[in-house]
Amino acid sequence: MPDGAETTPLWDLPRTKKPAGGRPRAARKGQQQPAAANPVARIVVDVPLAHLDRTFDYQVPDKLDADAVPGCRVRVRFAGQLVDGFLIERADTTEHTGRLAFLERVTSSEPVLGPGLAALARTVAERYGGTMIDVLRLAIPPRHAKAEGEPARPRAEVPAAPVSTGWSRYQRGAAFLEALRGNRQAHAVWQALPGEDWPARLAEAAAVVAANGRGAVLVVPDLRDLARLHAACAALAGEDAVVALSADLGPAERYRRWLAVSRGSAPIVVGTRATMFAPVADPGLFVVWDDGDDLHVDPHMPYPQVRDVLTLRAHADKASLVVAGFARTAEAQLLVETGWAHAVVPSREDLRTAAPRVTPVGEDFDVARDEAARVARLPAVAFEAARQALGAGAPVLVQVPRRGYVPALACAQCRTPAHCRRCAGPLALNGGPGHPPSCRWCGAPEGNFRCPSCGSVRLRAVVVGSKRTAEELGRAFPGVAVRTSGAQEVLATVPGKAALVVCTPGAEPVAEGGYGAALLLDGWALLGRQDLRAAEETLRRWMAAAALVRPSSAGGRIVVGAEAALTPVQALVRWDPAWHAERELSERRELGFPPAVRMASLEGTPEAVAALLAELALPASGEVLGPVPLGPADEEGRTGRERALIRVLRSDGRALAAALAAAQARRVARKEPDPVRVQLDPLELI
């Protein structure tokens, strides 16, 4: 239903005929009549087509006048079909010059799409070159009628926040908390101390804001962090004042909790990724913990990132923002260097008191004692640290970059990666000892391997997984309990007694009283990844594990399986993630990589990518890199998919997003058969 260019009063629309006497005839029996006031409804229809990313005007029948409130869910007839939609606003005029169709029905009169959430959805869509309805699918959970019919509870009373000295351990920490008490806008990039009870610090900030009558939104990467943060917030503000949102909730409970936030019953909302859109009333504080975690990037169109969305919300709502973590990303460093946020960091004295001792494998002293330290996976210094911690009755954390038994194999003679003869997938020993290698793609066993390069029949491990590591450590430390955490079995906590805890990055459980030592193995496997963020991601995972270790004064020790001269290792030894983030940002500025610039990724068939690039109206600073093939070529030299990167200055980021959205809309309108996946600020560039 295209809208016209002129503004036509509703009473001039040809809905009724006027007789010669000037009085309109009575409507025929059964004919719908428009509402007396504001009879035009502007609707966002749930149609996933880029060229329909706007509102459409419909008439509100008088029988639905009371239920058709702004923000409610409706059903309308669009292109001959009944589709869902959201009523954005009601008006008394329309720009459409023809006859307007009536709303079919109001699905629910609950105003789930308030003005603030609607404006945010439009802003996020414009930033990422997507559509508003794509953002609304991420922001508003599916309706559950029974939960919606339950009466709303009154807003929970939040007691005055207790006086805390936790933030005073940080430079500008006390000033930041005072700004929150005074309802003043303040933005902070917080670097937490090792061993810090970070859920308690964030709960204190949220309780201060809630006690002032404003709302707080706190987003964490996973359910383990969510459980800790929810418990800390409930202890300070009360159970009724805190709502936890996550994807693992059932449809009814998820919608029930979301409605508690939307109706203003709970001023504090904590949760995982989708919580970034939580419609808390009068927001005063937004928090993202560990913003470098890839779980903060939504895998659905338009692929928004939690930190960026909360930054947009803080700017629009004049609220405070906290980007927190043990490490610091280049994006957070950019906020500090531009002056938009202030760094809240500990003093060097407090840091030396709280940090454990870090020993890189390969230091001159260690090599002098153990000549094999440079090449051994578990050199003598690592065994010594583990023995001391276990002897003191403390658990030992062992971080392994890969799960499984031996998840990567290569020829023992020429080191060529071993591949399956059937599908060319990588071979692995995930079945453990006594089982033949098998393909990680098709699962077919390979009992008669022969290297296609040199003809050797022997295999060697390229990377040793967590299961094999646990088996080796169990033999090295007989009588010591060995526990694993990762994949389908992730431990939240472990008791503070002697044990070996083998885990993959991101699955480290919290130990009661802290770990006595941590062994960060196979650092080359993390640092050697072909990824722009490899060094930053490695340091983030190392620091997350190291922060769980006791301070050096209590015997806490960390052994890192990497050379001491590497920049991430030096940042860990000095516990200085700000220095590392500053170097990362400087290097990316020099090379022209995000966040110094904005980039877009275009993936699709070679013909589709070339066609989109040909009709794309790029900003003046636009630069196209590629396209390059994403997979191996076939026998005729053709590849199935290609990828092109577009780079522009940060000031031209919105223009790039608008150009991509317009080009995609034209392609969809023409019904092009081959789609192109467009993603702005992709997490993986290499």
N, C-alpha and C positions, 0 to 999 in steps of 0.2 A: 504494500500500500504506500506508494510514494507520496511524500508531502509536497504541497505546492509551494510557490515562492511568495504568495501574498498572504497577509493576515486577514482572515475573514471572520467577522463575529459569528458566533454560533447561531444566533437567531436568523442569519441570512442563509444558513445551509438549507438545501431543499428537502427538508424532512416532512413539512406539511404544506398544504396549499392554502392560499388565502383567497376567500371569495371576494366578489366585487365590493361588498360592503366594508371590507377592511378587517373583519373579524375572522380568525382562522377557524376552519372547520373542526369539529370534534374528531378525535382519532378513531380509526376503525377499531372494532372490538378485537382484543388480543394484540393490538399493535403496541410495541414498547414505547415508552415515553422517556426522554432524557431527564436526568436529575434537575431539580430547580436551580441549584447553585453549583458552580464549577462542574459542568457536565462533561468536560473533556479530561480524559485520563491519558497520561503519557506513560507508555509501557515499554520496558526492555524485555524483548521476547527471547526465550531460551532456544535460539537457533544458532548452531555453531558455524556461521558463515561470516567471514570477515567483512564483506561489503554491506552487511546488515547491522553493523555495530553502531546503532543509534536508537533513539526512542521513536515509537509509533503512536499516533493518536487514535483513541477509541472513544466512543460515547459511553457514559455511565447510565444505565437504566435506573429509573427512579426506585425500583424495587431493591437495587443493590447500593443505593446512595449511602446508607449508614455503614455498610460493611467495606466498601471500597475506600479504605483509608490509605494514605501514602505509606509505602513500605510493605504492603500486603502482597500475598501471592494470588495470582489470577490465572484464569484460562481464557484464551482468546482464539479466534479463528484467524489463521495467518496462512495465506496462499492456499486456502481450501482445507487446511488441516487445523485441528485443535492442538495448541501448544501452550506450555506454561510460560509465565512471565512474572515480572515484578512491577507493581505500580509505583512509579517514581514520584509523580506529583499530579495534582488536579488543577485545572485551569478553566477559564470561561471562554477562551478563544482558541482557534487552531489555524495553522497555516495551510492545512489541507483544503483544496478547493472543491473536492467532490463530497459524496456522502460518506460519513463515518460509520463504521460497523460498531455494534454494541459489544460490550464485554459479555462473554458467555456465562461466566460465574466467578465468584470470589472463592478460591480454594480455602483460604484462611484469612481472617481479618487481623491476625497477629502482625503488627508492623515489624517484620524481621529486617527490613532494609531501611534503616534510618538515613537522614541526610548526610551524616558524617561518614557512614560506611559506603554510601553511594558515591560520595566525592572521592573517598580513598580508592575505591575500585576503579573509578575512571582515571585517577592519577597513576595508579600502578599499571593499568593497561597502556597508558600513553608512554610510560617510562620503558616498558619492555616490548613495545610494539605488538601487543596482543589486543584482545577484545574484552569489553566490560563483562560480558556474560561468562567468559572463561574465569575471570577473577572471582565473580560471585559464586561460581561452583566451588571454589576453594574456600571462600569466606563463610558461606552459609550452609550448615549441614542439612541433610534431607529432613523433611517434616515428619514428625511422629505425632499423630492426632491425640493419642491418649496423654502423652506428656504435655502437649500444648493445652489440653483442657484442664490441667491442674491449676489451681489458683496461685497467683504470684505471692511470694512471701515478702514481707517488708524488708527494707534495706537493713542489713546487719549493722549493729552498733559496734564500732571499733574503739577499744580503749586507747588512752593516750600512750604513745610509744615510750617504752622505758629508756632511760638514759643509758647509752652504751659508749664504751671507750674503744670498741673494735675498729671504728673508722679513723680514730686518732693516730693509729699506727702508720697511716699513710699520709704523704704530703698532699695537701688540699682535701684530705678525706673529711675532716671535721667541718671545713667550710662548705663542702658539698652537701653534707647532711643538714647543716644550718640553712642552706638555700632551700632544701626540700621542706624544712619546717616552716619557712617563711613564704611558701608557695611561689618561689622565684624559679625561673627556668634556668637549668644548669645541665650541661652535657659533660660526661666524663668517660674516659677510657681507663678502666680500672685493671691494674695488674695485681692479682692476688698473691700473697705470700705463700710459699710452700707450707703445707700443713694447715692452711687457713680454713676455717669453717665458713666457706663462702656462702652456703645457704643461709646461715644466720645473718651475715652482713647484708645480703640482698633482702632478707625478710625484714630487717630493721628499716631499710630504706622504704620498702613497700608499706610497712606499718605507719611510718611517719606521714606518708602521703595519704593513706586511708584515714588516719585520724583527723586530717584536715578536710575531710569530706570529698576527696578526689579519688580517682581510680588508678590502678597500677596493673600493667601487663608484663609478665616475666616469662620469657621463652628459653627453654633448654633443649639440648639435642635429643636426649633419649629418656626412657621411662625410669631408669635408675636415678638420674639427676632429678627428674620430676618428683619422685617419691621423697627424696631428701628435702627439696625446696618446699614442697607442699607441707611437710611436717613442720619445718621451721616457721613458715608463714602462719600456719594454724596455731602454733604455740604462742605467737605474739598477738595476732589479731582475732583469734577465735575460729572455730570450725565453720561457722555460718558465714564468715566474711571472706572465705577463700574458696575458689572453685578451681578444680584441676581438669583440664581438657587434654584428651589424647585420642589417637586413632584407634586404640584397642578397646575403647568403650563400646557397648552395644548401641544400636540406633536410638533406643528410647532414653537411655541414661545420658548419652552424648547430647541429644537435643534438649533434655531436661536441664542439664548443666549450662548449656549455651543460652537457653532462655533465662536462666537466673542471672547471667551476665547482661543480656540484652535488656531485661526488665529493671536492671539497676539494683537487684537484691544483694549482689556480692561485689564489693569494690575492688577485690584483688583476684586476678585470674592468673594462674600459672599453667603452663602446658608445653607441648611440643610444637612443631613447625606451624600448623594451621592456626595456632593461638595468636599469631601476629595480626590477624584480622579481628580478634575478639572485640565486640562493640561495647566496651566498658564505658560507663557513664562518666563524663567529665574527666578524661584521663589526665593524670599529672605526672606519670612516670612510666617509661618503657625501658625494659632491660632485656638484653640478649647475652646469654652465657656461652662462652666458647664459640665465638662467631665464625671461626675458621672451619668448623666441622661441616663436612659435606651434607650432613643430614639437614642443615638449615636451608638447603636449596630445594625447592619443590620440583619434583620430576614431571609435573604437568604444566601445560600451557597456562600462562606465558613464562613459566620458570622463575618465579620471584624468589629473592633471597631475604631471609628474615631481617638481617641487619639493615639492608637498604629500605625495606618496607617500614620498619620502625623509625628509621631516620625521617622518612617522609611524614609519618604520623606525628612525630615530635615537632617537626616544623609547622605542620598544619594546625595542630592543637595547642601550640605554645607550651609543650610539656617538656620534661627532662628526659634525657636518654643516657643509659649506661651500657657501654660495650665492655664486657668483663671477661676475664679468663686468666689463666696462668701465663699464657703466651700472648703475643700480639700479632695481628695480621697487618699486611701492607695497607689494606683498606682502612683499618683503625688508625694506623700511623698517619694516613692522609688526613683524617679528621683532626688529628692533633696538629699537624704541620700547617693546615689552613686556618687554625685558630677556632674552628667550629666547636671543638671539644678540648678539654684540659686533661692532661695525664694525671691520674691518681696512682702514685707509685710509692712503695715503701722506701724508707731510708736505707742506706747501705749497712748501717749498724744492725737494724732489725733484720735485714736480709741475711747477713752473715750469721746471725743467731739462729734463724729459722731454717736455713738451707742445709741439706746434707752435703757430704763431701763427694765430689765427682771425680772419677778416675778414668780417663780415656785409655783404652788398650793400645799399647804402642809407645807409651811414654818411655824415655830413655832409661829411667830407673827400673821399670818393669822388664824392659828388653834385656837389661844387664842381668837380671835375676833369671829370666826365662827367655832363651833365644827364640823359642817358637811362639812367643806372644803375638807377633805380627800376623801369623797365619792361623793360629789355633782358634777354634770357635769358642772354646771355654778355656782361656789361659789360666795360669796359676793364680793371678791376681783375682780373677772372678771366683775361683774355688775358695780362695782365702776369705774373701768378703762373705760368701755364702756360709762358710763354716763358722765364722765369728758370729754372724747373726743367728744362725740356728743354735749355736752353743749358748747364746744369751736368751734362748726361748722365744725368739721373734720370727715371724714369717718372712720369707724371701720371695720377692716378685721377680718373675722371669718373663720378659716381653719378647715375643717372637713375631716377626712381620707376617708370617704365613700360617694358616691353619692346615690341618691334615697331617699326613705322615711324611711323605716326601713329595710335595706337590709340583716339583719340576725336575726333569731328568734330561741328561745330555750324554753324548758319546764320551766314554771314559778316555779315549785316545785323542780325538780332535776337538772335543768340546762343542760339537754341533748339536743344537737342540733336538731332542728325540720327538718324532711326530708319528702319528697313527698312519698306517698304510691305507686305511679305508677312507678317512675323512680329513687327514692332515692335521688333526687336532693334537694338542700337546699330551705327552705321556706322563703318567704320575704313578706313585706307589701309595695311593690312598688306602689300599686294603691292608697295609701293614706288612710285617715280615711273613714270609711263606706264601705270599700271593704274587702273581705275575704283574708286571706293569699293565695299566689300562688307560684308555683314552679318557681325558677329562671332558670331551665333547659328546662322543657317542657311546662311551662306556665299554667298547670292545676290548678284550684282553689282548696283549701282545706278548706271546711266549717265545717268539723267535725273532728277536730284534736284530737287525743288521744295519749299521750306519750307511746311508746312501753316499756319504762323502769319502770315507776311508775303508768301509767294509768291516769295521770292528763290531764285535757282538757284545761288548761290555758297556755297561751304563754307570753313570755316577750321579750323585745328587747335586743339583744346582742350588736349591734352597731346601733346608730342612724345616719341616713344619712343626707345629706346636705338639702334636701327638708324639712324634719321634723324639723331640726334645724332652718331653716328660718322661719317656721311656729311658733315655740316656741318663737323665738326672736321677731317676729312681735307682739305677744301678750304681751311680757315683755316690749317692748318699743313702745307703741301705738303712732301713728302719725309720726313714723320714717320710711322712705323708706327702703325696704329690697330688695336687688338685689342678684341674684345667678350667679355663673360662674362655669362651668364644663360640662363634657360630650359633648353634641352637641352644647351648647351655651357657648362659652368661650369669656369673655370680654377682650378687649385689654387695655382699659383705663376706668376710672370713674372720674367724676368731683370731685373737692375738696370741697364738702359740706357734711353736716351731712347725713349719710346713713349707713346702715349695709350691708356689702358685704360678703356673705356666699359663699365659694368656696371650691373645693377639691384641694389637693396638686398638684402644677404645673399649676393651672388655675388662679393664683392670678393676677388680673389686676393692672396696675400701676395707682395710684391716683395722681391727680394734687396737688402738694405740699406735698405729703406723707400722710400716714394714721396717725390718732391721736393715735390709739391703735390697737393691734392685739391680738386675742384670739385663741390660738393654742389648740384646744380641742382634747380629747380622745387620748392623747399621747401614752397610753398603746396599742392602736390598731396598731400603727406603730411600736413601740418598741417590741411588742410581736410576730411579724411575725416570722415564722420558716425560717429564711433567714440569710445567713452569713453576708450580708451587711445591716441588719436591722438597726443597730445603726448608721452606716454611712449614709444610705439613709434618716433616720429620721432627723438627724442633717442637712443634705443638704436641705431638704424641709423646715425645720424650719427657717434656715438662709435665704433662698430665700424669705420667707414671711416677716421675721423680717427686712430684708434690705429695704423694702418698707415703713417702719415706720419712722416717724420723730425722730430726736435725742432727748435724754432725756432733754436737755436744752429747747426744744420747747414743752415739755410735752409728748413726745412719750413714749409709754409703751407697754410691751408685757407680757401676762399672759400665762404660759405654763401649760397644764394639765398633769403634770408628777411630780414625786418626785424629790426634789432638789439634792438628793444624786446620782442620775444616772449620768454616765459619759457624755452622750450627753447633758443633761440639764446643767451640769457644764460648758461644752464647749460653750454653748449658752450664759449662764450668763456672762462668762468672754470674750465672743466673741473671742475664741481661737481655730479655727478649726485645726490649725497646731498641737497643743497639742493632740487633739483627733485623728488626722491621724497618729501621731507618736505612740500613744498607740495601735491603730488598727493594724498598721504594725508590731509592736512588738509582739502582741498576735498572729497574723497570722503566723509569723515566728516560734513561739513556737509550734503552732498547726499544722504547715505544710499546710497552705492554701495560695491561691494566694493573692497578687502578689509575695509572698516570693518564691513560687514554680510555676511551670506550670502544669495545669491539663487539662485532656481531658475527655469528657463525651461521652459514647457510649450507644445509646438507640435503642432497637429493640426487636424482639421476643427472648425468652430465648435461643432458639437453635442458632439463628443468632449471638447473643452477645457472647455466649460461643465459637462458631466456630471462630469468629474474634479474640477473646482473645487467642485462642489456637495457631493460626498461626502468632501472632504479635511478632515481634522481638524488644523487649523493650530495652532501654538503661540500663546501669548497675544500675542506681538509680531508675529505674521504680518500681512502687508499685501499685497493683491493689486493689481497694476498692469496695467491692460488688461482684457480682451484687445484686441489691435489686429490688423488684417489684414496678412498678409505679402505679398500681391500685389495687383494691380489688380482691381477689381470687374468682373463680367461685365455684360451688358446689363440683367439683372434686379437688379443691385446686390448680388449675392452674391459672396463671396470663397471661394477654395478652401481656404485654410488661415489659421489665426489663431495668435497667440502671446500668452501671458500670462506675466507675471513675478511671482514671489512673493519678498518681502523679509522677513527676520527678523534679529534680533540674532545676533551670532556665538555667543553662549551657547546659542541655540536651534537652532543648525545641525544637530546630530544629531537633534533632535526633528523638524525639517523633513524630513530625509532619511528617517527612519523612517516618517513620515506618508505621504510620497510612495511609498515602497516598498510600504506596506500598501495604499494605494489602487490602485496598479498591479496588485498581486496579486489584488485583488478583481475588477478589470476583466478580467484574463486568465482567472480562474476562471469568470467569467460568459460568456467567449468573445465579448467585445464586438468588433464588426466593424472599428471605426475605431481604430487605435492612436494613442497620444499619445507624442511624443518628450519625455522628461524629462531635463534636464541641469542639474546643480548647478554653481554657479560657472562659468557659460558665459564663454568668452573674449570674445564679442561680445554686447553688451547693447543697442546702438543700431543 
